[in-house]
Amino acid sequence: MGLAVQARGLVAALGVALLSGCATNAPQATAIATPPPAVPAPRPTLAPALPGPWRITKTEWRQADEDGFGEFLREIAESGCTTTVSCMRSAANFYRDSDPPSFLFHADCAKWAYMLRAYYASKNGLPFSYVDRVSGDGADLRYGATSNLALERRDLVDGGTGINTVAELQTLHDRVWTATFRMDPAAQAPVAQDFYSPKIQPGSIRAGTAIYDITGHVMIVYDITADGSILYMDAHPDETVSRGVYGRHVPRSPAWLGGGFKNFRPLKLVGAELRPDGTYVGGHIVMAANDEIADFSLEQYRGNVADAQGGDPQFRYNNASLDLYEYARAAMSNGGFAYNPVYEIEVAMGSLCRDAQNRTREADARVRSGFAALYADLSKISDQWRQRDRRIVYHGLSLRETLAETYAAQEQACVSDAGRGTREAGNPLAQFVRRSPETDVQRLILQIDDSVTFTAMQPVGY
């Protein structure tokens, strides 16, 4: 379950980017025994950037390269940097000292995901290729009702003098947008697309996985927590960078629109000449087909119940029926996740605030659907709390009061952010909150049954 929230990369002379498209009488809570925390795996060590221009020293991305890319993203995300330019110029960017002083990294959401990948490839001698022309129906390919098609690809191949990283990042910036993500994952023609749909499992959903929101947004995963939370960072049209947690605010997508989890497709440089200095010159890029990718799966669209009845996909984990968002948490935590409603509403409100401040048609649509999802989730949590469901974890004295206080604090923080410390801009969330009974989250919180005063027991894994 998630109540969670949600490159113009170049030299300064590029100017403005073309953008593609969060006191009671109850008994005192008692301590409960918890198992010792799992020992986290050691984090990968990043290799120094190769000197000079972009040279290809590896013909394909191996697991160590994917792990390194994930660590590169994780360090940037964990730094708290707030814009694409500042993120890449800060110490959080392991490779910043190898960049020219004039190098700037401007991006919105779609370009951010692509350019981070290409930038990392340039520092590590890796091949890269991307779709640079798409077609589709409708006036705006970012929001079409049918799948877009990949028409042409651009291979970044060393002609003998190295690849000009800045020039290639500029070209990449100008040619990718959210329309590039809007593709049926089963389609493999006219040319291969850049992503594949992974199985929802540890190791397949990972740092470096993109998340495509079909209302016009892209996020990139930077970490998975022990409780199965999928953490992402994202860039926005004003080039700010934020962080969030995957959840119901990312709408379910039909397969033909390609929303949801997307991994960069494996590729290989073939036909290249290996020079004595260890670099590869010439050749061309071959993309892996779907049936060649071990963890390719349409599970996120079709569910994992083979004999499911009805049109909606169904998910089961250890014989428990779950929705997509619950299943993702269960699968990524190996069945050990629990819901902390206070944490969940705090994260969700932050995401809704950021979208409400954007004041675009697409952002407004995400806020409306986000409030509806938040209301539905809280309704379910309220029922589970009343039934003493051990998956709901809360250790305070009044769930209702704590949720109300958390909601009010997040609402006030949004007012402060919007008005830069004043109330002049008002509350950007106000126009959405009480639009209908199904989105009035504050009213729902006040209806939570506070006669349930037990401390939630250790959650049961799925």
URTAVEN-V493056 format. One record per residue. PHI is phi in radians with two decimals (999 if undefined). D_LAST is the distance of its C-alpha to the last C-alpha in Angstrom with 1 decimal. Layout:
BEGIN
phi;d_last
PHI;D_LAST
PHI;D_LAST
END
This chain:
BEGIN
phi;d_last
999;13.0
-2.36;16.2
-1.95;19.3
-1.31;20.7
-0.73;23.8
-2.44;26.2
999;40.4
-0.59;43.7
-1.43;43.5
-2.83;46.8
-1.28;50.2
-1.06;51.5
-1.14;54.0
-1.20;51.4
1.23;51.4
-1.27;49.0
-1.36;46.2
-1.55;45.6
-1.50;42.1
-1.53;39.7
2.33;38.4
999;28.6
999;34.9
-2.43;33.3
-1.58;33.6
-1.17;30.0
-1.12;29.5
-1.10;28.9
-1.08;25.4
-1.89;24.7
-1.24;23.2
-2.15;19.9
-1.31;19.3
-2.22;17.1
-1.22;16.6
-1.10;19.2
-1.11;18.4
-1.17;17.9
-1.41;21.3
-1.18;21.5
-1.19;23.2
-1.08;26.9
-1.39;27.8
-1.08;30.1
-1.76;33.8
-1.38;35.7
-1.52;38.9
-1.02;42.1
-1.14;43.3
-1.19;45.7
-1.27;49.2
1.36;51.2
-1.21;50.2
-1.16;47.0
-1.98;47.5
-1.57;45.2
-2.01;44.6
-2.35;41.5
-1.54;41.2
-2.77;37.4
-1.45;34.4
-1.82;32.6
-1.02;29.3
-1.09;31.3
-1.22;32.7
-1.11;29.3
-1.11;28.1
-1.14;31.4
-1.07;31.1
-1.08;27.7
-1.17;29.3
-0.98;32.3
-1.15;30.2
-1.08;28.2
-1.14;31.5
-1.16;32.9
-1.10;29.9
-1.28;29.7
-1.28;33.4
1.42;33.3
-1.04;36.1
-2.06;36.9
-2.40;38.8
-1.10;38.7
-1.17;42.2
-1.17;41.5
-1.05;38.2
-1.42;40.1
-1.64;43.1
-1.48;41.2
-1.13;40.5
-1.14;36.9
-1.47;38.1
-0.97;38.7
-1.78;41.3
-1.06;43.3
-1.21;46.4
-1.60;46.9
-1.58;47.3
-1.14;50.7
-0.99;51.5
-1.47;51.8
-1.29;48.4
-2.18;46.2
-2.13;42.8
-1.77;42.5
-2.82;39.6
-1.82;37.7
-1.12;34.0
-1.22;34.6
-1.16;37.3
-0.98;35.4
-1.10;32.7
-1.18;35.3
-1.24;37.8
-1.07;35.5
-1.12;34.7
-1.17;38.4
-1.06;39.5
-1.09;37.3
-1.04;38.6
-1.14;42.1
-1.48;41.7
-2.18;40.2
1.17;42.4
-1.77;39.8
-1.30;40.7
-2.62;39.7
-2.69;40.1
-2.69;39.1
-1.28;39.8
-2.03;42.8
-2.67;43.7
-2.23;41.7
-2.34;42.8
-3.13;41.4
-1.68;42.5
1.73;43.4
-1.28;45.3
-2.23;42.4
-1.18;40.2
-1.27;37.5
-2.25;36.7
-1.13;37.8
-1.48;36.2
-2.17;36.2
-1.21;35.2
-1.41;37.5
-2.07;38.9
-1.45;39.5
-1.77;43.2
-2.48;44.2
-2.12;42.9
-2.07;44.4
-1.60;44.3
-1.65;45.1
-2.14;47.4
-1.34;49.9
-1.47;53.4
2.26;54.9
-1.99;55.2
1.61;51.6
-1.75;49.5
-1.35;50.4
-1.05;47.0
-1.09;48.2
-1.13;49.7
-1.23;46.8
-1.17;44.4
-1.14;46.8
-1.09;46.8
-1.03;43.0
-0.96;42.8
-1.39;45.2
-2.01;43.6
-1.96;39.8
-2.78;38.2
-1.11;35.2
-1.08;36.9
-1.20;36.2
-1.53;32.5
-1.48;32.9
-2.38;32.7
-1.14;31.0
-1.12;28.9
-1.43;30.3
-1.30;33.8
-2.33;35.8
-2.52;39.3
-1.13;41.9
-2.27;40.5
-1.14;37.1
-1.49;35.1
-1.36;33.9
-2.17;30.1
-2.32;27.5
-1.52;24.1
-1.56;21.5
-1.17;18.2
-1.44;15.2
-2.80;14.3
-0.99;15.3
1.61;19.1
-1.62;19.7
-1.54;18.9
-2.67;21.0
-1.02;23.9
1.94;26.5
-1.24;24.3
-1.58;26.1
-2.18;24.6
-1.80;27.0
-1.67;27.3
-1.19;29.6
-1.44;31.4
2.01;33.1
-2.56;31.1
-2.34;29.7
-2.17;27.5
-2.30;26.8
-1.21;23.8
-2.11;24.8
-2.92;21.7
-2.19;17.9
-1.51;16.7
-1.09;14.3
-1.56;12.0
1.52;12.1
-1.22;15.2
-1.76;17.7
-1.58;21.1
-2.33;24.2
-2.14;27.9
-2.61;30.3
-1.84;34.0
-2.23;35.9
-0.98;39.3
-1.55;41.0
1.24;39.6
-1.30;37.5
-2.06;34.2
-2.26;31.1
-2.20;27.5
-2.79;24.4
-2.22;20.6
-1.02;19.3
-2.97;18.3
-1.20;19.5
-1.21;23.1
-1.60;23.1
-1.15;23.7
-1.07;22.2
-2.15;24.9
-1.18;26.4
-1.02;26.6
-1.19;30.4
-1.67;30.3
1.24;28.0
-1.26;26.0
1.71;22.8
-1.33;22.1
-2.50;25.2
-1.78;26.1
-1.06;29.8
-1.25;31.0
-1.03;32.2
-2.46;36.0
-2.56;38.9
-1.48;42.5
-2.16;44.8
1.28;48.5
-1.56;49.1
-1.61;51.8
-1.51;50.8
-1.43;53.5
-1.02;54.7
-1.45;53.1
1.53;49.6
-1.78;49.2
-1.85;48.7
-2.13;51.1
1.34;51.0
1.53;48.7
-2.59;46.1
-1.68;42.4
-2.00;40.3
-1.61;36.9
-1.18;34.2
-1.36;33.6
-0.95;30.1
-1.31;30.2
-1.71;31.1
-1.79;28.0
-1.04;25.2
-1.84;22.3
-1.10;24.0
-2.81;21.8
-1.75;22.1
-0.95;18.4
-1.14;18.4
-1.76;21.1
-1.80;20.5
1.40;16.7
-2.14;15.2
-1.86;15.9
-1.12;19.3
-1.82;20.6
-1.07;19.6
-1.72;22.2
1.56;24.0
-1.51;24.6
-1.46;21.4
-1.13;18.9
-2.09;15.6
-2.20;12.2
-2.35;9.3
-2.29;6.2
0.83;5.6
1.27;7.9
-1.77;6.6
-1.40;9.6
-2.38;9.8
-1.57;13.0
-0.99;14.2
-1.26;13.8
-1.15;10.2
-1.10;9.5
-1.06;11.8
-1.10;10.2
-1.11;6.7
-1.13;9.0
-1.29;11.5
-1.77;9.6
0.96;8.1
1.47;4.6
-1.88;6.7
-1.51;8.1
-2.45;9.8
-1.79;12.6
-1.90;16.1
-1.09;18.3
-1.16;21.5
-1.09;20.6
-1.09;19.4
-1.25;22.6
-1.11;24.7
-1.17;23.6
-1.09;23.9
-1.12;27.3
-1.09;28.5
-1.16;27.8
-1.09;29.4
-1.08;32.4
-1.07;33.0
-1.20;33.0
-1.11;35.2
-1.31;37.7
-1.16;38.1
1.00;39.7
-1.92;39.5
-1.05;38.7
-1.19;35.6
-1.16;34.3
-1.06;35.2
-1.12;33.1
-1.18;30.1
-1.16;30.7
-1.06;31.0
-1.22;27.8
-1.16;26.1
-1.17;27.3
-1.11;26.2
-1.19;22.7
-1.10;22.7
-1.09;24.0
-1.12;21.4
-1.15;18.5
-1.16;20.4
-1.07;21.0
-1.17;17.3
-1.08;16.7
-1.04;19.8
-1.14;18.6
-1.15;15.3
-1.09;17.5
-1.11;19.9
-1.52;17.4
1.01;16.3
-1.16;12.6
-1.27;11.4
-1.38;9.5
-1.55;13.2
-1.92;15.0
-2.63;18.8
-2.03;21.3
-1.61;24.6
-1.76;26.8
-2.54;26.7
-1.08;23.9
-1.04;26.4
-1.15;29.1
-1.15;27.1
-1.12;25.7
-1.09;29.3
-1.16;30.8
-1.14;28.4
-1.04;29.2
-1.09;32.9
-1.14;32.9
-1.18;31.3
-1.12;33.7
-1.17;36.6
-1.10;35.6
-1.20;35.7
-1.06;39.2
-1.13;40.3
-1.10;39.1
-1.16;40.7
-1.71;43.9
0.88;44.0
1.64;44.4
-2.20;46.1
-1.77;45.4
-1.10;47.7
-1.55;45.0
1.24;43.4
-1.79;39.7
-1.15;38.4
-1.47;35.4
-1.03;37.6
-1.18;38.5
-1.79;34.9
-1.10;33.4
-1.88;35.2
-1.11;36.0
-2.71;34.2
-1.01;32.3
-1.39;29.1
-2.15;29.5
-1.44;30.9
-1.10;28.0
-1.07;30.3
-1.11;31.2
-1.10;27.6
-1.02;26.9
-1.20;29.9
-1.70;28.5
-1.12;25.3
-1.25;25.5
-1.62;26.6
-1.34;27.1
-1.46;23.5
-2.04;24.4
-1.31;21.9
-1.49;20.2
-1.03;16.5
-1.31;14.9
-0.98;12.8
-1.11;9.4
-1.61;6.5
-1.27;3.8
-1.35;0.0
END
